[in-house]
Amino acid sequence: MKRDQKSKLMSGSLIAFVVTLLLLCLGPQNWQTSKADVSVIITNISAGKIEDSWEHVVLYENAYNSLNFSTAKAIYDNNSISQVRMDGQDVWIRIRSVSPKETTIITFENLTIGKRIGFCSTPKDLGFVYCSIKNCSVVTLAEYDCKTTFGERSFASTYCESSNFKLADGTEENTWVQYFKVFVYPTLYVAFFVSLFLVIFGVVLYIQKLSSLVRYPFFTLGTICISLFTYTFLGTGYELQLLPTNSISPVLFLPISVFAHASYDHIVGNLVYFTIVSFLFESWVKVRSNLREFILFYVLFFCLSYVPGLLTTILKNGSGFGLSFTVEALSASLSGYIISNRERLLHSKKDVLATLMAGLTISGFWNWLIVFTLLNSVSTTYDVGMAAGHIFFGACSFLMALFIYELLDDIMQWFLSLKDV
């Protein structure tokens, strides 16, 4: 590499790092709780009924300082629970009647946060809610909505399970277990800024007109960056589409539907497959070096993934979301490229390796779709229907890709020959 190119790469890296660092400094100092819901799940594990007893819900450690039940709404079954008394941090439940093996749930919604607790190091700082009832197994689950100083959305929960039962010798045994969980938005937050850095770095390289830029995965990194931004800062696809307080019309949701995801595993799973397939297109096939090929083999199939969402918007007044259809469409196009260029690809070790990587990625996606959804005994009708729709879409995309790769040049030459005549 020439000295001039090295200096451009160094300066580009420095500029991208400084810009990203400035944005990152605006980010979270810690995670702050904003509101909470608490559920108390009571199961009678004895042989007799539990009747007319007052039970105390205990707020332990920082839960006592942060949670305030005064404004909460209590939801419960009147056949099992006769009364719930809430006075700030003092909470009592009066059991009417709970039969053996019966479970009843009391839910406290929209608790106010008396003291904003940060849990930069561990959600254990939130404390926990605890309830012990004789001859019962009691699960208490406190769920916190959280935001960072930069506005990133997160979610934490504390879980405590206690059991009280009699041993064979007549003595009582109390056991309890406690868990803490944070949905790993901070990981996606870091991933977002890494992808943002790489996008800015690519833009700087483009401005400096480095010759190697044809292989730089602009569209791969851009899609990753937008997807992570949508999930961490705007919300899940369900929040954007369904929640009354945060919903937008299906028409407005459709353009961002490809980048929206339902859950952490949804976005991570889709981005892994998308990154490999899209990266192979941009860095191996070098599809951006030819505008016609880029539009036909990448942009066209990327846009093709909007078709299922458009159909569901028209037919059901709602839209599907996620990059899974995009992965299928680009995989189909990449499969068409491999089949069309099968003889040439066998002569280079690099091409053989890239072809193997593409094959493993595509087969991995389809195996997940078929084995874990269609053949899973716990799959619902909705899961099976969604998987079948994906498979049908993938098959159509693959046939379309073969048509474009194998027949397009012949059709173009035929049209040109007609023009000459």
Secondary structure, DSSP 4 states (H G I P E B T S, - for coil): --HHHHHHHHHHHHHHHHHHHHHHHTS-SS-EEEEEEEEEEEEE-SSS-EEEEEEEEEEETHHHHHEE-TT-EEE--TTTEEEEEEETTEEEEEEEEE-TT-EEEEEEEEEEESS--B-SS-GGGG-EEE---TTEEEEEEEEEEEE-TT--EEEEEEEEEEEEEE-TTS-EEEEEEEEEEE--HHHHHHHHHHHHHHHHHHHHHHHTT-GGGGGS-HHHHHHHHHHHHIIIII--HHHHHT-TTT---HHHHHHHHTT--SSHHHHHHHHHHHHHHHHIIIIIS-GGGSHHHHIIIIIHHHHHTHHHHHHHHHHHS----SSHHHHHHHHHHHHHHHHHTHHHHTT-HHHHHHHHHHHHHHHHHHHHHIIIIIS-TT--HHHHHHHHHHHHHHHHHHHHHHHHHHHHHHHHHHHHHHHH-
